[in-house]
Amino acid sequence: MNRAMTLIAPALCALPMSGWTAAPAPPTATTPTATPRAQAPFDPTGYWVAVVTQNWRFRMVVPGRGEYSDVPLNLPAKQFADAWNPAADEAAGKQCEAYGAAAIMRIPERLRISWQDDQTLKVETDAGMQTRVLHFASDSEEEKTIAATPGWQGYSAARWVLHHAALGPPPAAGGYGSLEVLTDHMLPGLLRKNGIPYGARSKLTEYWEVNAETSDQWLTVTSIVDDPEYLRYPYIVNSIFKKEPDGTKWNPGPCTLRE
């Protein structure tokens, strides 16, 4: 068999190329993909109010010094919190340090969520009047520059985690999938208003889901804060919001470390 293949190969090579037809080139045009806005498995837009069902004592009232329960802080974090002075930070213009991305979803507040464009979701809070921008695409030079500039809300890269193929078409409210948000480039801030810190190297991972129950819609945000400077292990919390019919209760107010 090997000898026959050896003898046939030169004959094939000697055939004139004019008798061959080249395979068609692959198409250069690509099929347009749906925008992140069109891909959304649920509608996150509208007004949402925080439903404080856990850690009420630490969220609705400013906790006292030393009230560090449920936060896996390390010794440097405890020393920082024990020595923290709100008056000094207020004088330094850091009133919003407890409203950074790592803590903002724990504040008693209302959210106003809208599409800034088909690639960008905007999340505004009435408490502290903060604005988070969730980027589904980050290729532009402008966005790269923003990403390199630390801020209270940092830089958030978002993507849909879809499950349509396995479960079929999504229902009208509360689809099959979640929103994954990765945030870094945050300024150092506070996890609570009693001085519990998170550092500049912190990274925040969130999973947003919307579920419908009768006529109500509920937004659940699972937040995971990784901080090699001040946390012994990741700090994980769930924040729940209920959708409101309109913005009549929207009440913007400034950042404060006192209430």
KAJO-V522139 format. One record per pair of residues at least 24 apart in sequence whose ideal C-beta (glycine too) atoms are under 7 Angstrom apart, sorted by the first residue. I is the first residue (numbers start at 0). J is the second residue. If there is no record, write none. Layout:
# KAJO-V522139
I&J / I&J
This chain:
# KAJO-V522139
34&117 / 34&118 / 35&117 / 35&118 / 35&135 / 35&159 / 36&114 / 36&117 / 38&159 / 38&161 / 39&159 / 40&159 / 40&161 / 40&169 / 40&174 / 40&175 / 40&176 / 41&173 / 41&174 / 41&209 / 43&112 / 43&120 / 43&178 / 43&207 / 43&209 / 44&112 / 44&113 / 44&114 / 45&112 / 45&242 / 46&109 / 46&111 / 46&243 / 46&245 / 46&246 / 46&249 / 47&109 / 47&110 / 47&112 / 47&218 / 47&240 / 47&241 / 47&242 / 47&243 / 48&109 / 48&240 / 48&241 / 48&243 / 49&107 / 49&108 / 49&238 / 49&240 / 50&239 / 50&240 / 50&241 / 51&107 / 52&239 / 57&191 / 58&105 / 58&107 / 59&107 / 61&192 / 61&193 / 61&257 / 61&258 / 62&191 / 62&193 / 63&193 / 64&193 / 66&193 / 67&195 / 70&190 / 70&195 / 70&234 / 71&230 / 71&231 / 71&232 / 71&234 / 72&195 / 72&229 / 72&230 / 73&229 / 73&230 / 73&231 / 75&229 / 76&195 / 76&196 / 76&229 / 79&194 / 79&196 / 80&193 / 80&194 / 80&195 / 80&196 / 83&194 / 85&256 / 85&257 / 88&256 / 89&256 / 94&254 / 94&255 / 94&256 / 95&127 / 95&151 / 95&254 / 96&188 / 96&189 / 97&188 / 97&189 / 97&191 / 97&192 / 97&256 / 98&127 / 98&129 / 98&151 / 98&254 / 99&151 / 99&152 / 99&185 / 99&186 / 99&188 / 100&131 / 100&152 / 100&153 / 100&182 / 100&185 / 100&203 / 101&185 / 101&188 / 101&190 / 101&197 / 101&201 / 101&203 / 101&224 / 102&188 / 102&189 / 102&190 / 103&129 / 104&220 / 104&222 / 104&238 / 105&236 / 105&238 / 109&248 / 109&249 / 110&240 / 111&246 / 111&249 / 120&157 / 125&249 / 125&250 / 125&251 / 125&252 / 126&252 / 127&253 / 127&254 / 128&251 / 128&253 / 131&155 / 133&157 / 133&180 / 146&184 / 147&184 / 148&184 / 149&184 / 149&185 / 149&186 / 149&199 / 150&186 / 151&186 / 151&188 / 153&182 / 153&183 / 153&184 / 153&185 / 154&182 / 154&183 / 154&184 / 155&180 / 155&181 / 155&182 / 156&181 / 172&211 / 172&216 / 173&209 / 173&210 / 173&211 / 173&216 / 177&206 / 177&207 / 177&208 / 178&207 / 179&206 / 180&205 / 180&207 / 190&234 / 192&256 / 196&229 / 197&224 / 197&226 / 197&229 / 198&226 / 198&228 / 198&229 / 200&226 / 200&227 / 200&228 / 201&225 / 201&226 / 215&241 / 216&242 / 217&241
